[in-house]
């Protein structure tokens, strides 16, 4: 029986990973799945995490817990974003090692790469230039998580891996009007504008930045794929000082084009305006996913189909988004 602890199982990504692990259980794979809610386990508390790891002794840890948000949230709460993510990663990774956990998979973010990194961004672009200022604190925390895993691997011989997803979306996303990422934020605004019969919707910035979007179910599948890779295959496609793996689709879309897709999906028929007084963020964020493709995994959910499915989930869950 393999004991797997999923940290952050109530989040969008952690929840998708847990569902896929539960499907494996149902199919007969001998798994014991361990979860804790935030009230049950404060991952920012070193003592609490140490006690939990010593008591449960998992065989595998999947670290999907993090404080996340869009441009506005990152700009407004930089201290919380760097502190909370640093504490969660340090506590979970170190205490997993202290409890003898041999395998760990941590989820990062594409924001680890320089603002002006060559596109598409390959894994070796890490630490080659300045970060995007609007989410630098969060990015620094995520880079530290990668280096924590690499350092424990080098010094202690454990098998701690990191996957760096592009922008994620799907069921369970955060649709808060201020603190969401761009895709769910746009989806909610266009839905509300369509319902209200509004004449226009204004989007932040110029609409020209290009972003890549990966459905959360694809991300969950990719995460488990990387976790399951035999050590020889993983080592052959990584490096002790550059061990993270990009996860994405390899295609991107301009924010304005995405906005037109949102208008079509939600039934909004008004005008789409841009507010150039608001920041654009990084001009383009497209992942080079060749490394993962060579190992045998590519994304399977088309953006249009994924948006339709996510919008259906959103409409059916509107009672949860009355803030």
C-alpha positions in Angstrom: 0.0 0.0 0.0 1.4 3.4 -1.1 0.5 6.3 1.2 0.1 9.5 -0.8 -0.3 12.9 0.9 -1.9 15.6 -1.3 -1.3 19.0 0.2 -3.8 21.6 -1.0 -6.5 19.0 -2.0 -9.2 21.6 -1.8 -7.6 23.9 -4.4 -8.2 23.6 -8.1 -5.1 21.6 -8.9 -4.9 19.6 -5.7 -8.5 18.7 -6.1 -8.0 17.5 -9.7 -5.0 15.4 -8.7 -7.0 13.9 -5.8 -9.8 12.9 -8.2 -7.4 11.1 -10.5 -5.8 9.3 -7.5 -9.2 8.3 -6.3 -10.0 6.9 -9.8 -6.8 4.9 -9.5 -8.0 3.6 -6.1 -11.3 2.6 -7.7 -9.5 0.8 -10.4 -7.7 -1.3 -7.8 -4.4 0.5 -7.3 -3.2 0.0 -3.7 -3.2 3.6 -2.5 -3.9 5.2 0.8 -4.8 8.9 0.2 -4.0 11.4 3.0 -5.5 14.9 3.1 -5.9 17.6 5.7 -7.9 20.8 5.5 -6.4 24.1 6.5 -8.1 24.1 9.9 -6.8 20.6 10.5 -3.2 21.4 9.4 -1.6 24.8 9.1 1.2 24.3 6.6 2.8 27.6 7.6 3.5 26.1 11.1 6.8 24.2 11.3 5.7 22.3 14.4 2.3 21.3 13.0 3.8 20.0 9.8 6.6 18.2 11.6 4.1 16.4 13.8 1.9 15.5 10.9 4.7 14.1 8.8 6.1 12.1 11.7 2.6 10.7 12.5 1.5 9.8 9.0 4.9 8.9 7.3 3.7 9.1 3.7 5.5 7.4 0.9 4.8 10.2 -1.5 4.0 13.9 -1.0 2.3 16.0 -3.7 2.7 19.7 -2.8 -0.1 21.5 -4.5 -0.8 24.0 -1.7 0.0 27.6 -2.3 -1.3 31.2 -2.0 -2.1 32.2 -5.6 -3.8 35.1 -7.3 -3.8 37.4 -10.4 -2.0 40.7 -11.0 -4.1 42.7 -8.6 -3.7 40.2 -5.8 0.1 39.9 -6.3 0.4 43.7 -6.4 -1.7 44.3 -3.3 -0.4 41.5 -1.1 3.3 40.9 -2.0 4.4 40.3 1.6 1.8 37.6 2.0 2.6 36.0 -1.3 6.3 35.6 -0.6 6.0 34.7 3.1 3.2 32.2 3.0 4.6 30.4 -0.1 8.1 30.3 1.4 6.8 28.9 4.7 4.6 26.3 3.1 7.4 25.0 0.8 10.1 25.0 3.5 7.9 23.2 6.0 6.5 20.6 3.7 9.7 19.8 1.9 12.0 19.8 4.9 9.6 17.9 7.2 8.9 15.4 4.5 12.7 14.7 4.4 12.9 14.6 8.2 10.2 12.0 8.3 11.9 9.8 5.7 9.6 10.6 2.7 11.5 9.3 -0.3 9.4 10.9 -3.1 7.9 14.4 -3.4 6.4 16.3 -6.3 6.0 20.1 -5.9 3.9 22.3 -8.3 5.4 25.7 -9.2 4.5 28.3 -11.8 5.6 29.7 -15.2 6.2 33.1 -13.5 9.6 31.7 -12.4 11.0 32.8 -15.8 12.4 36.2 -16.6 9.9 38.8 -17.9 11.7 39.0 -21.2 12.7 35.4 -21.6 13.0 34.0 -25.1 9.8 32.4 -26.2 8.8 29.7 -25.9 10.4 29.5 -22.4 12.6 26.5 -21.8 13.6 25.2 -18.4 17.2 26.6 -18.8 15.8 30.2 -18.9 15.5 30.0 -15.1 17.6 32.8 -13.3 18.8 34.3 -16.6 17.1 37.7 -16.2 14.8 40.0 -14.2 11.4 38.8 -13.2 8.0 40.4 -14.0 7.8 43.0 -11.1 4.0 42.5 -10.5 4.5 38.9 -9.3 8.2 38.9 -8.4 7.6 37.9 -4.7 5.5 34.9 -5.7 8.1 33.9 -8.3 11.0 34.2 -5.9 9.2 31.8 -3.5 8.5 29.3 -6.3 12.1 29.4 -7.5 13.2 28.7 -3.9 10.9 25.7 -3.9 12.7 24.3 -7.0 16.1 24.9 -5.4 15.0 23.3 -2.1 14.1 20.1 -4.0 17.3 20.1 -6.0 19.4 20.7 -2.8 17.8 17.9 -0.9 18.2 15.6 -3.9 21.9 16.4 -4.2 22.8 16.3 -0.6 20.5 13.5 0.7 19.7 11.4 -2.4 15.9 11.7 -2.2 13.7 11.9 -5.2 12.0 15.3 -5.0 10.7 16.6 -8.4 9.1 19.9 -9.6 6.7 20.6 -12.3 6.1 24.2 -13.6 2.6 24.6 -15.1 1.5 27.4 -17.4 -1.7 29.3 -16.6 -4.3 26.9 -15.3 -8.1 27.0 -15.5 -11.0 24.7 -15.0 -13.5 23.5 -12.4 -12.7 24.7 -8.9 -11.0 27.9 -10.1 -11.1 31.1 -8.2 -13.7 33.5 -9.8 -13.3 36.3 -7.3 -13.8 39.7 -9.1 -10.5 41.1 -7.7 -8.2 38.3 -6.8 -8.7 35.8 -9.6 -6.3 35.0 -12.5 -7.1 36.4 -15.9 -9.2 33.6 -17.4 -11.7 33.0 -14.6 -11.8 36.8 -13.9 -12.7 37.5 -17.6 -15.3 34.6 -17.6 -17.1 36.0 -14.6 -17.1 39.6 -15.9 -18.4 38.6 -19.3 -21.0 36.4 -17.8 -22.3 39.2 -15.5 -22.2 41.7 -18.4 -24.2 39.4 -20.6 -26.8 38.8 -17.8 -27.1 42.5 -17.2 -27.3 43.4 -20.9 -24.3 45.7 -20.5 -23.1 47.8 -23.5 -19.4 47.1 -22.9 -16.8 45.2 -20.9 -13.4 46.8 -20.2 -10.3 44.6 -19.9 -7.0 45.5 -18.2 -4.1 46.7 -20.4 -3.9 46.7 -24.1 -5.1 43.1 -24.7 -2.0 42.3 -26.7 -0.1 40.1 -24.1 -0.2 36.5 -25.1 -0.9 33.7 -22.6 -1.0 29.9 -22.6 -3.8 28.1 -20.8 -3.8 24.5 -19.6 -6.9 22.7 -18.3 -6.5 21.6 -14.7 -7.4 18.0 -15.6 -4.5 17.9 -18.0 -2.2 19.4 -15.3 -3.3 16.7 -12.9 -2.6 14.0 -15.4 0.8 15.5 -16.2 1.7 15.7 -12.5 1.0 12.1 -11.9 2.8 11.2 -15.1 6.0 12.9 -13.9 5.6 11.5 -10.4 5.4 8.0 -11.9 8.4 8.3 -14.2 11.1 5.8 -13.3 14.2 7.6 -11.9 16.4 6.7 -14.9 14.0 8.3 -17.4 13.5 11.4 -15.2 17.3 11.8 -14.7 18.0 11.4 -18.4 15.8 14.3 -19.2 16.7 16.7 -16.3 19.8 17.8 -14.5 20.6 18.0 -10.8 20.8 21.8 -11.0 17.9 22.1 -13.5 15.5 19.5 -12.5 12.1 21.1 -13.0 9.8 20.2 -15.9 7.5 22.6 -17.8 3.9 21.6 -18.3 1.7 23.3 -20.9 0.1 23.1 -24.3 2.8 24.8 -26.4 0.3 27.3 -27.8 -0.8 30.7 -26.7 -3.5 33.3 -27.3 -3.8 37.1 -27.0 -5.9 38.4 -24.1 -8.1 40.3 -26.4 -8.7 37.2 -28.5 -9.5 35.3 -25.3 -12.0 38.0 -24.4 -13.8 37.5 -27.7 -14.0 33.8 -26.9 -15.5 34.7 -23.5 -18.0 37.0 -25.2 -19.1 34.2 -27.5 -19.3 31.6 -24.7 -21.3 33.8 -22.3 -23.6 35.4 -25.0 -22.2 38.9 -24.4 -23.0 41.1 -27.5 -21.6 44.5 -26.4 -18.3 46.2 -27.1 -14.9 45.1 -25.7 -12.8 48.1 -24.5 -9.2 48.2 -23.2 -7.9 50.2 -20.2 -4.3 51.0 -21.1 -3.8 52.7 -17.7 -3.7 49.2 -16.2 -0.6 47.0 -16.4 -0.2 44.4 -19.1 2.2 42.2 -17.2 4.7 40.0 -19.1 4.3 40.5 -22.9 4.2 36.8 -23.6 4.3 33.6 -21.5 4.6 30.5 -23.7 6.2 27.3 -22.3 8.6 25.1 -24.2 7.2 21.7 -23.4 9.6 19.6 -25.5 11.2 18.0 -22.5 7.8 16.5 -21.3 6.8 15.5 -24.8 10.0 13.5 -25.2 9.1 11.7 -22.1 5.7 10.8 -23.4 3.1 13.3 -22.3 1.2 16.0 -24.2 -1.9 18.0 -23.3 -5.2 16.6 -24.6 -7.9 19.2 -23.8 -8.5 21.8 -26.5 -9.0 25.4 -25.2 -12.4 25.9 -26.8 -13.7 22.6 -25.3 -12.1 23.4 -22.0 -13.7 26.9 -21.8 -17.1 25.5 -22.6 -16.8 22.9 -19.9 -15.4 25.4 -17.4 -18.2 27.9 -18.1 -20.8 25.1 -17.6 -19.3 24.3 -14.3 -19.2 28.0 -13.3 -22.9 28.6 -14.2 -23.8 25.5 -12.2 -21.8 26.7 -9.2 -22.9 30.3 -9.2 -24.2 30.1 -5.6 -20.6 29.8 -4.5 -19.6 33.1 -6.2 -21.9 35.6 -4.6 -19.0 37.8 -3.3 
